[in-house]
Amino acid sequence: MKRTSRTLELFSLSALDLFASAMGVFVLIVVILFPYFQKSAPELREIESLRARVNPLREQNELLREAVEALQGESERLRSDVQRLRQGEQLAQRLPQLQGENARLSQRAEALEERLKRTFLIVRIAWESAAADVDLHVVDPQGREFYWQRPNFNRSIYRDTPAELTLDATRAPGLEIFFHPEAEAGIYRIFYNLYGEGGPPASAHVEGVVIHRNGRIEIPARTLTLRRGASGRPWLAATGGDRPALSVVVTADGNVRTN
């Protein structure tokens, strides 16, 4: 009689045994861990609660960080303001000195402005006649007369003015010059005188010019002739009496024009 194979039965029993053992182990683990599973729900709720509390704190932390950055910017501005204030205090301490310097500069500016309102004045005459001696006379607005006897070199005659007859020629070709570095405002009268002593009568053709800061003014040319004076007197020039060869006006702002 042929025997039936039992391999399948042995395998089935072994599988059932294995499954039963695994189930037993699982049940045992569940029984052991069951108390811990009972506590998981409150812990989850605590975690959620902590999360709910942490999120606003994070938001507050971001707000605080922004506030700190704003305060840092304000601090920088305050530091800059303090630095400017310190500089302002230094300027305030220097203010009296600066005011003094400004006052001195203002005085200098006013003085320079006054000097700019003035002009120099040069009167120059020339002649070619060899036997003639022409004398230049200039009378300023104060009535001071400058000529060969009163040239005012180095303020030797009129101490209150630097004007002077800088050049006096007695022989031709002749040249005489009057110079005023800062001409006062007023009328300046210019005269010629042909001087001679002994000898025959003589004549001289005189040309002249007035030079000032803005240009020049020509003095009309004039021919002077000597006439015989009284015994023992010099020859006198026929100049037309007290009539000046030219009168010029110096204005308060330093301009010069004929009168």
C-alpha positions, 0 to 999 in steps of 0.5 A: 500500500502506497503511503500518503505524503505529510509534508504539507501538514507539517508545514501548516502546523509549523506556520500556525505555531509561528503565527500563534507565537507572534500573536502572543508576543504582540498581545504581551507587548500591548499589555505592557505598553497599554498604560503608557498609551493612556498618557499620550493624549494629555501629553499631546494636548500639552504639546499643542498648548505649548505650541500655541504659547510659543507661536505668539512668543515667536511673533513677539520676538520678531517684533522685539527684534524689529524694535531693537533695530529701530532703536539702534537706528535711533541711537545712531541718529542721536549719536550723530545729533550729539556729535553735531551738538558738540561741534555746535558747542565748539562753534559757540565757544569760538563764536566770540573769536569768529565775531571779532574776526568778522568785525575786523574783516568788515572794517577792512572791507569798508576801508578797502571800499572807501579806498576804491572810491578814491582815485590817484591824480597825476598832472603832467605838463611838458614844453620844448622851448629851450629858453623857457621855464614853465612852472606848474601850479595845482590848487586842491579843494582845501586851497593848498597850492603845490608849486616849485616853492611849496612842492610838499616833498615827504609832507614837508609843507602840508602834513595832512596830505601826501600830494606833492610836486614830484618833478620840477624842471627849469630847462627845456625840454621841460617836464613837471609832474604833480601827483596825489595818490588818493585825491580827495573829492572836490575841484582841482585847479591847474595853472601855468606860469612862464618864469624868466629873469633877464634876457629877452622875452620868451615864449613856450608852447605847453601841453598837459594831461590829467591822468586818473584811475579811469583814464586821462583828460587832455589839458588844452595846449597853450602858448605862454609869452613873457612880458617885461616887468618893472625894474628888477622884477622877473619876466611875467607870463601872460597867462590871462590872469587867474584863469586856470588852464583846466579845472577838474572835479573829483567826485565822492566815488572817485570819478574825474571830470572837467569842471 
